[in-house]
Amino acid sequence: RVLQRVFNNALYLSLSLPELRVLLLGWKGVGKSSVGNTILGRRDFESGTETEQSLRRQAEVAGRRVTIVDTPGWDWFSVRRTPKHVRQESKRGATLLRPGPHTLLLNLVSHGLRVL
């Protein structure tokens, strides 16, 4: 909910943009699909499974069209998702957001994060 509120606030601040195009990037298993679902306000991306190819989903959020592309996660040890495959899919994902993404959302996981 906090992420969705922050995202909605950012949308209201950028009133000149009729749409927002977002490319999700990050390591395998950090929750890129879940972030995409949270932003869109519905479960368009399948969470808990490995994304093999870039997927594009769209919804109206806070009165504007939001398009998100979920890309395969980075994984040094995957036989199927080699670094070359992930790089190619990430590039292809960017082309699904023509004329290009407004933002790249890098999803990270932090071990040992303490909230005070």
C-alpha positions as CSV (number, residue, x, y, z in Angstrom):
1,R,0.0,0.0,0.0
2,V,2.8,2.4,0.8
3,L,4.4,1.8,-2.6
4,Q,1.1,2.4,-4.3
5,R,0.5,5.7,-2.4
6,V,4.0,6.9,-3.3
7,F,3.5,6.0,-6.9
8,N,0.1,7.7,-7.0
9,N,1.6,10.9,-5.5
10,A,4.3,10.8,-8.1
11,L,1.6,10.5,-10.8
12,Y,-0.2,13.6,-9.5
13,L,3.0,15.6,-9.5
14,S,3.6,14.9,-13.2
15,L,0.2,16.2,-14.5
16,S,1.7,17.0,-17.9
17,L,2.2,13.3,-18.7
18,P,-1.0,11.6,-20.1
19,E,0.7,8.3,-19.7
20,L,3.6,6.6,-17.8
21,R,5.8,3.9,-19.2
22,V,7.9,1.8,-16.7
23,L,10.5,-0.9,-17.3
24,L,11.0,-3.2,-14.3
25,L,14.6,-4.5,-13.9
26,G,16.4,-6.5,-11.2
27,W,17.7,-9.8,-9.9
28,K,15.7,-13.0,-10.1
29,G,13.2,-13.3,-7.2
30,V,13.3,-9.7,-5.9
31,G,9.6,-9.1,-6.6
32,K,9.5,-7.3,-9.9
33,S,6.2,-8.8,-10.8
34,S,4.7,-8.0,-7.4
35,V,5.9,-4.4,-7.8
36,G,4.2,-4.2,-11.2
37,N,1.0,-5.6,-9.8
38,T,1.0,-3.1,-6.9
39,I,1.5,-0.2,-9.3
40,L,-1.3,-1.4,-11.6
41,G,-3.6,-2.2,-8.7
42,R,-4.3,-5.6,-9.9
43,R,-2.7,-9.0,-10.5
44,D,-1.6,-8.8,-14.1
45,F,1.8,-10.3,-13.7
46,E,2.3,-13.8,-12.2
47,S,4.2,-13.6,-9.0
48,G,6.3,-16.4,-7.6
49,T,7.3,-17.8,-11.0
50,E,10.3,-17.0,-13.1
51,T,9.6,-14.5,-15.9
52,E,11.2,-16.0,-19.1
53,Q,10.3,-13.2,-21.5
54,S,9.4,-9.6,-21.1
55,L,5.7,-9.0,-20.5
56,R,3.7,-5.8,-21.1
57,R,0.6,-4.9,-19.1
58,Q,-1.5,-1.7,-19.0
59,A,-4.0,-0.1,-16.7
60,E,-5.5,3.2,-15.8
61,V,-4.0,4.5,-12.5
62,A,-5.0,7.8,-10.9
63,G,-6.6,8.9,-14.2
64,R,-3.8,8.1,-16.6
65,R,-2.6,5.2,-18.6
66,V,0.3,3.3,-17.0
67,T,2.2,0.7,-19.0
68,I,4.6,-1.6,-17.3
69,V,7.0,-4.2,-18.7
70,D,8.3,-6.9,-16.4
71,T,11.6,-8.4,-17.6
72,P,13.4,-11.6,-16.7
73,G,15.5,-11.4,-13.6
74,W,19.2,-11.4,-13.6
75,D,20.7,-14.8,-12.6
76,W,24.3,-15.7,-13.0
77,F,23.6,-19.5,-12.5
78,S,20.6,-20.1,-14.8
79,V,21.1,-22.4,-17.7
80,R,18.0,-21.1,-19.6
81,R,18.3,-17.4,-18.7
82,T,21.9,-16.7,-19.6
83,P,23.1,-13.1,-19.2
84,K,22.9,-12.7,-23.0
85,H,19.2,-13.9,-23.0
86,V,18.3,-11.5,-20.1
87,R,20.1,-8.6,-21.8
88,Q,18.2,-9.3,-25.1
89,E,14.9,-9.6,-23.3
90,S,15.5,-6.4,-21.4
91,K,16.2,-4.6,-24.7
92,R,13.1,-6.1,-26.2
93,G,11.1,-5.0,-23.1
94,A,12.2,-1.4,-23.7
95,T,10.9,-1.7,-27.3
96,L,7.5,-2.7,-25.9
97,L,7.3,0.8,-24.4
98,R,7.5,2.8,-27.6
99,P,8.7,5.4,-28.0
100,G,10.6,4.4,-24.9
101,P,10.3,4.1,-21.1
102,H,9.8,7.2,-18.9
103,T,11.6,5.4,-16.1
104,L,13.6,2.3,-15.3
105,L,12.5,0.9,-11.9
106,L,15.4,-1.1,-10.5
107,N,14.2,-3.6,-7.9
108,L,16.7,-4.6,-5.2
109,V,16.6,-6.7,-2.1
110,S,18.4,-5.5,1.0
111,H,19.5,-8.1,3.6
112,G,19.7,-6.9,7.1
113,L,17.8,-3.7,6.6
114,R,16.8,-2.1,9.9
115,V,13.9,0.3,10.2
116,L,14.1,2.6,13.2
